[in-house]
């Protein structure tokens, strides 16, 4: 990855933030389609990222679901949307990404 590419991590923790998350991703990529966008989802927001959901994921973004939150909401990993990844801890993933130079945005 080019060092000059902007890297952004969006943090989503409740269902009210989902539509804003999607708009944020679209707006970032409209300004610069080379931006690397990661999304970390924890808390109740993980409940929207399950199979059968009407949620449309942007293929240019990478989505990480917090396993702690999945467990808290009794969601098995085989129930999550295709195109998402599971991370053991959402807050730890946020810290790692920021350490890697991702700019943090709380949605």
C-alpha positions in Angstrom: 0.0 0.0 0.0 1.3 3.5 -0.9 2.4 5.5 2.1 0.6 8.5 0.7 -2.8 6.7 0.7 -5.1 8.1 3.3 -6.3 5.5 5.8 -9.5 6.0 7.8 -11.2 3.8 10.4 -14.9 4.4 11.1 -16.2 3.2 14.5 -19.9 2.1 14.7 -21.4 1.0 17.9 -25.2 1.4 17.6 -27.9 0.9 15.0 -28.7 4.6 14.7 -25.2 5.1 13.2 -25.5 2.6 10.3 -27.0 5.0 7.7 -24.5 7.7 8.7 -21.7 5.1 8.3 -22.8 4.3 4.8 -22.9 8.0 3.9 -19.5 8.6 5.4 -18.0 5.8 3.4 -19.6 7.0 0.1 -18.6 10.6 0.8 -15.0 9.7 1.6 -14.6 7.6 -1.5 -16.3 10.2 -3.7 -13.6 12.7 -2.6 -10.8 10.2 -3.1 -11.4 6.7 -4.3 -7.9 5.6 -3.2 -8.7 6.1 0.5 -8.4 2.9 2.5 -11.6 2.6 4.6 -11.9 0.2 7.5 -15.0 0.0 9.7 -15.0 -1.5 13.2 -18.4 -2.5 14.4 -19.1 -3.3 18.1 -22.0 -3.0 20.6 -25.5 -3.4 19.3 -24.5 -2.4 15.8 -23.3 -6.0 15.2 -27.0 -7.1 15.1 -27.4 -5.4 11.7 -24.5 -7.3 10.1 -26.2 -10.7 9.9 -27.4 -12.8 7.0 -30.9 -11.8 5.9 -30.3 -8.1 6.7 -31.1 -5.5 4.1 -27.7 -3.8 4.8 -25.6 -3.2 1.7 -21.9 -3.3 2.3 -19.6 -1.1 0.2 -17.1 -3.4 -1.5 -14.3 -0.8 -1.2 -14.5 -0.9 2.6 -13.3 -3.5 5.0 -15.7 -4.4 7.9 -14.5 -5.9 11.2 -17.1 -7.2 13.7 -16.3 -7.4 17.4 -16.4 -11.0 18.5 -17.2 -9.9 22.1 -20.2 -8.0 20.8 -21.3 -11.0 18.6 -21.1 -13.2 21.7 -23.0 -10.7 23.8 -25.8 -10.7 21.2 -25.8 -14.5 20.7 -24.7 -14.2 17.1 -22.7 -17.1 15.7 -19.9 -16.3 13.2 -21.7 -18.4 10.5 -24.6 -15.9 10.8 -22.7 -12.8 9.8 -22.8 -11.1 6.4 -20.5 -12.2 3.7 -17.8 -9.6 3.2 -17.3 -9.0 6.9 -14.5 -10.2 9.2 -14.4 -11.0 12.9 -11.9 -9.4 15.2 -11.5 -10.7 18.8 -12.0 -7.2 20.3 -13.4 -4.1 18.6 -11.7 -1.6 20.8 -8.4 -3.4 20.5 -8.8 -3.4 16.7 -9.4 0.3 16.8 -6.2 0.8 18.8 -4.2 -1.4 16.4 -5.5 0.5 13.3 -4.7 3.9 14.8 -1.2 2.6 15.6 -0.9 1.7 11.9 -1.8 5.3 11.0 -5.5 5.1 10.4 -7.4 8.3 11.1 -10.2 7.6 13.6 -13.8 8.8 13.0 -16.6 8.0 15.5 -19.7 7.8 13.4 
